[in-house]
Every structure is written in structure tokens, then in C-alpha cells.
Amino acid sequence: MHYSGIFARIRQDKGGPLNDDHAQGMQIKSMQIPLDGVPSRSENVVFRKIENEYILVPLLSTSADVEAIYNLNEIGAIIWEHIDGKKSLREIIGELAEEYEVEPEEAERDVLDFVRDLTGSQLIRMS
């Protein structure tokens, strides 16, 4: 498992790269996520697999509000599918480490980075 590149945000309007706010990105990366926390998917996002692509599409009130879709790689899709609103991050990490035969520390790092990004994008929430 490797988090790098698990998901990329894609502009719909021009298809170009995003102008990420560096300060906001630093806040998200330093966000503390408790392993006993339970992630749940936002009700305002749809997950789809189209051929070999995995995408998250935010559902917003008007089509003018749509700024981005999220393209997940295979590992990101696997993590997303484990987020069910019932299992803690600790449980998800344990399942992934065992299922994919990776070190628990590597699974933890990848899952936490992914969860930070999705939380920062309001695609999941923690309880």
C-alpha cells in the first residue's frame, strides 16, 4: 500500500491543475486524527467505478456549485470502501494490513493521510 497519489482533485471547468492554498494544506497535514475515531462518508458524495477509474462526485445544490471531482487510485478506493461509519480507523488499518500483507505502520500512515485529505475536503467526517 502506498498513499502517494491515492486521489487527485480535478477541475471540471477547465480541466487544469488546482491552485491549492498552501497554508490550508499544511493545516490538513498536521490535523490529529484519533485511531479510535470512526470515519463516515458524507451523504453529499457519490462513489462510482467507471472502467478502471474510481471517482467521488460531490452532490451540490446547483450545477454551478460543482468545482471538482475526486479520482481515486485502487488503494484509495479500497480505503474508501472500508469506511462504513461503524469501524474505527484502528480496525480499518488492521484489516488492510492483514488483507494486503503490509506493515501496520505503513497501513496506518496511508490511511491517516487519506482520511486527513478527505476530512479536509469534507468528503468524510469523524466521530
Stockholm file with secondary structure:
# STOCKHOLM 1.0

chainA/1-127         MHYSGIFARIRQDKGGPLNDDHAQGMQIKSMQIPLDGVPSRSENVVFRKIENEYILVPLLSTSADVEAIYNLNEIGAIIWEHIDGKKSLREIIGELAEEYEVEPEEAERDVLDFVRDLTGSQLIRMS
#=GR chainA/1-127 SS CCCTTSEEEEESSSCCCCCCCHHHHHHHHHCCCCTTCCEEECTTEEEEEETTEEEEEECCSSGGGCCEEEEECHHHHHHHHHCCSSSCHHHHHHHHHHHHTCCHHHHHHHHHHHHHHHHHTTSEEEC
#=GC SS_cons         CCCTTSEEEEESSSCCCCCCCHHHHHHHHHCCCCTTCCEEECTTEEEEEETTEEEEEECCSSGGGCCEEEEECHHHHHHHHHCCSSSCHHHHHHHHHHHHTCCHHHHHHHHHHHHHHHHHTTSEEEC
//
